[in-house]
């Protein structure tokens, strides 16, 4: 990777993590990874950009348990 500003470029360097700016593949891979999320969440879910909202109408203890299981699953997914 190297950085360019107004025709001047830095020397090349190895990048160990992250997504290069102006990358086409990076955002596509991110979308493929994130868009599988709603398929295994049982509660209602809305996603936009980097925001995910999960909710459920609570009418019984079972609803509370189901929502908590979804939240736990999201945390587990996030920590991978």
Secondary structure by P-SEA (a helix, b strand, c coil): cccccccccccbbbbccccccccaaaaaaaaaaaaacccccccbbbbcccbbbbbbbcccaaaaaaaaaaaaaaaaaaac
